[in-house]
Amino acid sequence: MNDKQMEIGEETRKSLALLSKEEKETFFRD
């Protein structure tokens, strides 16, 4: 995993922290 991927991953975690449990389950189902 390179720096750019890690940066994107950090932003994703911040975004997911704002989502409800149901929204997370929907997101990870894909």
mmCIF entry with sequence, helices, sheets and N, C-alpha, C, O atoms, coordinates in Angstrom:
data_MODEL
# 
_entry.id   MODEL 
# 
_entity.id                         1 
_entity.type                       polymer 
_entity.pdbx_number_of_molecules   1 
# 
_entity_poly.entity_id                      1 
_entity_poly.type                           'polypeptide(L)' 
_entity_poly.nstd_linkage                   no 
_entity_poly.nstd_monomer                   no 
_entity_poly.pdbx_seq_one_letter_code       MNDKQMEIGEETRKSLALLSKEEKETFFRD 
_entity_poly.pdbx_seq_one_letter_code_can   MNDKQMEIGEETRKSLALLSKEEKETFFRD 
_entity_poly.pdbx_strand_id                 A 
# 
loop_
_entity_poly_seq.entity_id 
_entity_poly_seq.num 
_entity_poly_seq.mon_id 
_entity_poly_seq.hetero 
1 1  MET n 
1 2  ASN n 
1 3  ASP n 
1 4  LYS n 
1 5  GLN n 
1 6  MET n 
1 7  GLU n 
1 8  ILE n 
1 9  GLY n 
1 10 GLU n 
1 11 GLU n 
1 12 THR n 
1 13 ARG n 
1 14 LYS n 
1 15 SER n 
1 16 LEU n 
1 17 ALA n 
1 18 LEU n 
1 19 LEU n 
1 20 SER n 
1 21 LYS n 
1 22 GLU n 
1 23 GLU n 
1 24 LYS n 
1 25 GLU n 
1 26 THR n 
1 27 PHE n 
1 28 PHE n 
1 29 ARG n 
1 30 ASP n 
# 
_struct_asym.id          A 
_struct_asym.entity_id   1 
# 
loop_
_struct_conf.conf_type_id 
_struct_conf.id 
_struct_conf.pdbx_PDB_helix_id 
_struct_conf.beg_label_comp_id 
_struct_conf.beg_label_asym_id 
_struct_conf.beg_label_seq_id 
_struct_conf.pdbx_beg_PDB_ins_code 
_struct_conf.end_label_comp_id 
_struct_conf.end_label_asym_id 
_struct_conf.end_label_seq_id 
_struct_conf.pdbx_end_PDB_ins_code 
_struct_conf.beg_auth_comp_id 
_struct_conf.beg_auth_asym_id 
_struct_conf.beg_auth_seq_id 
_struct_conf.end_auth_comp_id 
_struct_conf.end_auth_asym_id 
_struct_conf.end_auth_seq_id 
_struct_conf.pdbx_PDB_helix_class 
_struct_conf.details 
_struct_conf.pdbx_PDB_helix_length 
HELX_P HELX_P1 AA1 ASP A 3  ? ALA A 17 ? ASP A 3  ALA A 17 1 ? 15 
HELX_P HELX_P2 AA2 LYS A 21 ? ARG A 29 ? LYS A 21 ARG A 29 1 ? 9  
# 
_struct_conf_type.id          HELX_P 
_struct_conf_type.criteria    ? 
_struct_conf_type.reference   ? 
# 
loop_
_atom_site.group_PDB 
_atom_site.id 
_atom_site.type_symbol 
_atom_site.label_atom_id 
_atom_site.label_alt_id 
_atom_site.label_comp_id 
_atom_site.label_asym_id 
_atom_site.label_entity_id 
_atom_site.label_seq_id 
_atom_site.pdbx_PDB_ins_code 
_atom_site.Cartn_x 
_atom_site.Cartn_y 
_atom_site.Cartn_z 
_atom_site.occupancy 
_atom_site.B_iso_or_equiv 
_atom_site.pdbx_formal_charge 
_atom_site.auth_seq_id 
_atom_site.auth_comp_id 
_atom_site.auth_asym_id 
_atom_site.auth_atom_id 
_atom_site.pdbx_PDB_model_num 
ATOM 1   N N  . MET A 1 1  ? 0.850   -1.201 0.000  1.00 0.00 ? 1  MET A N  1 
ATOM 2   C CA . MET A 1 1  ? 0.000   0.000  0.000  1.00 0.00 ? 1  MET A CA 1 
ATOM 3   C C  . MET A 1 1  ? 0.884   1.249  0.000  1.00 0.00 ? 1  MET A C  1 
ATOM 4   O O  . MET A 1 1  ? 1.758   1.400  0.854  1.00 0.00 ? 1  MET A O  1 
ATOM 5   N N  . ASN A 1 2  ? 0.653   2.124  -0.948 1.00 0.00 ? 2  ASN A N  1 
ATOM 6   C CA . ASN A 1 2  ? 1.484   3.324  -1.033 1.00 0.00 ? 2  ASN A CA 1 
ATOM 7   C C  . ASN A 1 2  ? 0.869   4.490  -0.260 1.00 0.00 ? 2  ASN A C  1 
ATOM 8   O O  . ASN A 1 2  ? -0.235  4.379  0.273  1.00 0.00 ? 2  ASN A O  1 
ATOM 9   N N  . ASP A 1 3  ? 1.593   5.606  -0.206 1.00 0.00 ? 3  ASP A N  1 
ATOM 10  C CA . ASP A 1 3  ? 1.139   6.752  0.582  1.00 0.00 ? 3  ASP A CA 1 
ATOM 11  C C  . ASP A 1 3  ? -0.217  7.270  0.125  1.00 0.00 ? 3  ASP A C  1 
ATOM 12  O O  . ASP A 1 3  ? -1.060  7.630  0.947  1.00 0.00 ? 3  ASP A O  1 
ATOM 13  N N  . LYS A 1 4  ? -0.425  7.307  -1.188 1.00 0.00 ? 4  LYS A N  1 
ATOM 14  C CA . LYS A 1 4  ? -1.698  7.816  -1.710 1.00 0.00 ? 4  LYS A CA 1 
ATOM 15  C C  . LYS A 1 4  ? -2.853  6.928  -1.257 1.00 0.00 ? 4  LYS A C  1 
ATOM 16  O O  . LYS A 1 4  ? -3.904  7.428  -0.855 1.00 0.00 ? 4  LYS A O  1 
ATOM 17  N N  . GLN A 1 5  ? -2.661  5.625  -1.323 1.00 0.00 ? 5  GLN A N  1 
ATOM 18  C CA . GLN A 1 5  ? -3.701  4.700  -0.887 1.00 0.00 ? 5  GLN A CA 1 
ATOM 19  C C  . GLN A 1 5  ? -3.981  4.861  0.604  1.00 0.00 ? 5  GLN A C  1 
ATOM 20  O O  . GLN A 1 5  ? -5.132  4.793  1.036  1.00 0.00 ? 5  GLN A O  1 
ATOM 21  N N  . MET A 1 6  ? -2.919  5.076  1.391  1.00 0.00 ? 6  MET A N  1 
ATOM 22  C CA . MET A 1 6  ? -3.093  5.263  2.830  1.00 0.00 ? 6  MET A CA 1 
ATOM 23  C C  . MET A 1 6  ? -3.861  6.551  3.104  1.00 0.00 ? 6  MET A C  1 
ATOM 24  O O  . MET A 1 6  ? -4.705  6.603  3.998  1.00 0.00 ? 6  MET A O  1 
ATOM 25  N N  . GLU A 1 7  ? -3.561  7.587  2.326  1.00 0.00 ? 7  GLU A N  1 
ATOM 26  C CA . GLU A 1 7  ? -4.249  8.877  2.486  1.00 0.00 ? 7  GLU A CA 1 
ATOM 27  C C  . GLU A 1 7  ? -5.735  8.719  2.191  1.00 0.00 ? 7  GLU A C  1 
ATOM 28  O O  . GLU A 1 7  ? -6.581  9.212  2.937  1.00 0.00 ? 7  GLU A O  1 
ATOM 29  N N  . ILE A 1 8  ? -6.041  8.032  1.102  1.00 0.00 ? 8  ILE A N  1 
ATOM 30  C CA . ILE A 1 8  ? -7.433  7.774  0.734  1.00 0.00 ? 8  ILE A CA 1 
ATOM 31  C C  . ILE A 1 8  ? -8.115  6.932  1.816  1.00 0.00 ? 8  ILE A C  1 
ATOM 32  O O  . ILE A 1 8  ? -9.264  7.185  2.177  1.00 0.00 ? 8  ILE A O  1 
ATOM 33  N N  . GLY A 1 9  ? -7.405  5.943  2.321  1.00 0.00 ? 9  GLY A N  1 
ATOM 34  C CA . GLY A 1 9  ? -7.947  5.087  3.372  1.00 0.00 ? 9  GLY A CA 1 
ATOM 35  C C  . GLY A 1 9  ? -8.299  5.880  4.619  1.00 0.00 ? 9  GLY A C  1 
ATOM 36  O O  . GLY A 1 9  ? -9.325  5.629  5.252  1.00 0.00 ? 9  GLY A O  1 
ATOM 37  N N  . GLU A 1 10 ? -7.452  6.831  4.971  1.00 0.00 ? 10 GLU A N  1 
ATOM 38  C CA . GLU A 1 10 ? -7.708  7.677  6.143  1.00 0.00 ? 10 GLU A CA 1 
ATOM 39  C C  . GLU A 1 10 ? -8.968  8.509  5.931  1.00 0.00 ? 10 GLU A C  1 
ATOM 40  O O  . GLU A 1 10 ? -9.794  8.628  6.836  1.00 0.00 ? 10 GLU A O  1 
ATOM 41  N N  . GLU A 1 11 ? -9.117  9.079  4.750  1.00 0.00 ? 11 GLU A N  1 
ATOM 42  C CA . GLU A 1 11 ? -10.318 9.859  4.435  1.00 0.00 ? 11 GLU A CA 1 
ATOM 43  C C  . GLU A 1 11 ? -11.562 8.976  4.472  1.00 0.00 ? 11 GLU A C  1 
ATOM 44  O O  . GLU A 1 11 ? -12.626 9.395  4.925  1.00 0.00 ? 11 GLU A O  1 
ATOM 45  N N  . THR A 1 12 ? -11.405 7.735  3.982  1.00 0.00 ? 12 THR A N  1 
ATOM 46  C CA . THR A 1 12 ? -12.527 6.799  3.988  1.00 0.00 ? 12 THR A CA 1 
ATOM 47  C C  . THR A 1 12 ? -12.961 6.488  5.411  1.00 0.00 ? 12 THR A C  1 
ATOM 48  O O  . THR A 1 12 ? -14.154 6.466  5.712  1.00 0.00 ? 12 THR A O  1 
ATOM 49  N N  . ARG A 1 13 ? -11.976 6.246  6.297  1.00 0.00 ? 13 ARG A N  1 
ATOM 50  C CA . ARG A 1 13 ? -12.311 5.951  7.696  1.00 0.00 ? 13 ARG A CA 1 
ATOM 51  C C  . ARG A 1 13 ? -13.016 7.129  8.353  1.00 0.00 ? 13 ARG A C  1 
ATOM 52  O O  . ARG A 1 13 ? -13.956 6.945  9.125  1.00 0.00 ? 13 ARG A O  1 
ATOM 53  N N  . LYS A 1 14 ? -12.562 8.337  8.045  1.00 0.00 ? 14 LYS A N  1 
ATOM 54  C CA . LYS A 1 14 ? -13.211 9.533  8.600  1.00 0.00 ? 14 LYS A CA 1 
ATOM 55  C C  . LYS A 1 14 ? -14.652 9.618  8.113  1.00 0.00 ? 14 LYS A C  1 
ATOM 56  O O  . LYS A 1 14 ? -15.557 9.944  8.881  1.00 0.00 ? 14 LYS A O  1 
ATOM 57  N N  . SER A 1 15 ? -14.858 9.321  6.831  1.00 0.00 ? 15 SER A N  1 
ATOM 58  C CA . SER A 1 15 ? -16.207 9.370  6.264  1.00 0.00 ? 15 SER A CA 1 
ATOM 59  C C  . SER A 1 15 ? -17.096 8.296  6.877  1.00 0.00 ? 15 SER A C  1 
ATOM 60  O O  . SER A 1 15 ? -18.244 8.561  7.233  1.00 0.00 ? 15 SER A O  1 
ATOM 61  N N  . LEU A 1 16 ? -16.558 7.076  7.000  1.00 0.00 ? 16 LEU A N  1 
ATOM 62  C CA . LEU A 1 16 ? -17.335 5.974  7.549  1.00 0.00 ? 16 LEU A CA 1 
ATOM 63  C C  . LEU A 1 16 ? -17.722 6.232  8.993  1.00 0.00 ? 16 LEU A C  1 
ATOM 64  O O  . LEU A 1 16 ? -18.778 5.785  9.440  1.00 0.00 ? 16 LEU A O  1 
ATOM 65  N N  . ALA A 1 17 ? -16.879 6.949  9.728  1.00 0.00 ? 17 ALA A N  1 
ATOM 66  C CA . ALA A 1 17 ? -17.172 7.259  11.121 1.00 0.00 ? 17 ALA A CA 1 
ATOM 67  C C  . ALA A 1 17 ? -18.450 8.083  11.240 1.00 0.00 ? 17 ALA A C  1 
ATOM 68  O O  . ALA A 1 17 ? -19.098 8.089  12.287 1.00 0.00 ? 17 ALA A O  1 
ATOM 69  N N  . LEU A 1 18 ? -18.809 8.776  10.161 1.00 0.00 ? 18 LEU A N  1 
ATOM 70  C CA . LEU A 1 18 ? -20.008 9.611  10.159 1.00 0.00 ? 18 LEU A CA 1 
ATOM 71  C C  . LEU A 1 18 ? -21.251 8.846  9.707  1.00 0.00 ? 18 LEU A C  1 
ATOM 72  O O  . LEU A 1 18 ? -22.373 9.337  9.827  1.00 0.00 ? 18 LEU A O  1 
ATOM 73  N N  . LEU A 1 19 ? -21.036 7.648  9.190  1.00 0.00 ? 19 LEU A N  1 
ATOM 74  C CA . LEU A 1 19 ? -22.158 6.860  8.684  1.00 0.00 ? 19 LEU A CA 1 
ATOM 75  C C  . LEU A 1 19 ? -22.766 5.990  9.778  1.00 0.00 ? 19 LEU A C  1 
ATOM 76  O O  . LEU A 1 19 ? -22.105 5.648  10.758 1.00 0.00 ? 19 LEU A O  1 
ATOM 77  N N  . SER A 1 20 ? -23.999 5.649  9.598  1.00 0.00 ? 20 SER A N  1 
ATOM 78  C CA . SER A 1 20 ? -24.656 4.737  10.520 1.00 0.00 ? 20 SER A CA 1 
ATOM 79  C C  . SER A 1 20 ? -24.187 3.311  10.248 1.00 0.00 ? 20 SER A C  1 
ATOM 80  O O  . SER A 1 20 ? -23.568 3.045  9.218  1.00 0.00 ? 20 SER A O  1 
ATOM 81  N N  . LYS A 1 21 ? -24.477 2.404  11.160 1.00 0.00 ? 21 LYS A N  1 
ATOM 82  C CA . LYS A 1 21 ? -24.087 1.009  10.994 1.00 0.00 ? 21 LYS A CA 1 
ATOM 83  C C  . LYS A 1 21 ? -24.693 0.427  9.721  1.00 0.00 ? 21 LYS A C  1 
ATOM 84  O O  . LYS A 1 21 ? -24.026 -0.316 9.000  1.00 0.00 ? 21 LYS A O  1 
ATOM 85  N N  . GLU A 1 22 ? -25.925 0.752  9.446  1.00 0.00 ? 22 GLU A N  1 
ATOM 86  C CA . GLU A 1 22 ? -26.598 0.234  8.251  1.00 0.00 ? 22 GLU A CA 1 
ATOM 87  C C  . GLU A 1 22 ? -25.901 0.708  6.989  1.00 0.00 ? 22 GLU A C  1 
ATOM 88  O O  . GLU A 1 22 ? -25.716 -0.066 6.050  1.00 0.00 ? 22 GLU A O  1 
ATOM 89  N N  . GLU A 1 23 ? -25.512 1.974  6.962  1.00 0.00 ? 23 GLU A N  1 
ATOM 90  C CA . GLU A 1 23 ? -24.826 2.518  5.794  1.00 0.00 ? 23 GLU A CA 1 
ATOM 91  C C  . GLU A 1 23 ? -23.476 1.841  5.604  1.00 0.00 ? 23 GLU A C  1 
ATOM 92  O O  . GLU A 1 23 ? -23.072 1.579  4.471  1.00 0.00 ? 23 GLU A O  1 
ATOM 93  N N  . LYS A 1 24 ? -22.772 1.556  6.695  1.00 0.00 ? 24 LYS A N  1 
ATOM 94  C CA . LYS A 1 24 ? -21.489 0.861  6.603  1.00 0.00 ? 24 LYS A CA 1 
ATOM 95  C C  . LYS A 1 24 ? -21.687 -0.529 5.998  1.00 0.00 ? 24 LYS A C  1 
ATOM 96  O O  . LYS A 1 24 ? -20.935 -0.937 5.112  1.00 0.00 ? 24 LYS A O  1 
ATOM 97  N N  . GLU A 1 25 ? -22.694 -1.250 6.474  1.00 0.00 ? 25 GLU A N  1 
ATOM 98  C CA . GLU A 1 25 ? -22.951 -2.595 5.964  1.00 0.00 ? 25 GLU A CA 1 
ATOM 99  C C  . GLU A 1 25 ? -23.249 -2.556 4.471  1.00 0.00 ? 25 GLU A C  1 
ATOM 100 O O  . GLU A 1 25 ? -22.803 -3.425 3.722  1.00 0.00 ? 25 GLU A O  1 
ATOM 101 N N  . THR A 1 26 ? -23.995 -1.560 4.044  1.00 0.00 ? 26 THR A N  1 
ATOM 102 C CA . THR A 1 26 ? -24.311 -1.415 2.623  1.00 0.00 ? 26 THR A CA 1 
ATOM 103 C C  . THR A 1 26 ? -23.050 -1.117 1.830  1.00 0.00 ? 26 THR A C  1 
ATOM 104 O O  . THR A 1 26 ? -22.848 -1.661 0.745  1.00 0.00 ? 26 THR A O  1 
ATOM 105 N N  . PHE A 1 27 ? -22.201 -0.252 2.373  1.00 0.00 ? 27 PHE A N  1 
ATOM 106 C CA . PHE A 1 27 ? -20.961 0.134  1.699  1.00 0.00 ? 27 PHE A CA 1 
ATOM 107 C C  . PHE A 1 27 ? -20.042 -1.063 1.501  1.00 0.00 ? 27 PHE A C  1 
ATOM 108 O O  . PHE A 1 27 ? -19.493 -1.253 0.416  1.00 0.00 ? 27 PHE A O  1 
ATOM 109 N N  . PHE A 1 28 ? -19.871 -1.869 2.542  1.00 0.00 ? 28 PHE A N  1 
ATOM 110 C CA . PHE A 1 28 ? -18.938 -2.988 2.475  1.00 0.00 ? 28 PHE A CA 1 
ATOM 111 C C  . PHE A 1 28 ? -19.500 -4.206 1.753  1.00 0.00 ? 28 PHE A C  1 
ATOM 112 O O  . PHE A 1 28 ? -18.761 -5.146 1.460  1.00 0.00 ? 28 PHE A O  1 
ATOM 113 N N  . ARG A 1 29 ? -20.802 -4.200 1.463  1.00 0.00 ? 29 ARG A N  1 
ATOM 114 C CA . ARG A 1 29 ? -21.410 -5.350 0.793  1.00 0.00 ? 29 ARG A CA 1 
ATOM 115 C C  . ARG A 1 29 ? -20.934 -5.469 -0.650 1.00 0.00 ? 29 ARG A C  1 
ATOM 116 O O  . ARG A 1 29 ? -20.872 -6.578 -1.179 1.00 0.00 ? 29 ARG A O  1 
ATOM 117 N N  . ASP A 1 30 ? -20.600 -4.367 -1.292 1.00 0.00 ? 30 ASP A N  1 
ATOM 118 C CA . ASP A 1 30 ? -20.171 -4.382 -2.699 1.00 0.00 ? 30 ASP A CA 1 
ATOM 119 C C  . ASP A 1 30 ? -18.878 -5.159 -2.885 1.00 0.00 ? 30 ASP A C  1 
ATOM 120 O O  . ASP A 1 30 ? -18.379 -5.269 -4.005 1.00 0.00 ? 30 ASP A O  1 
# 
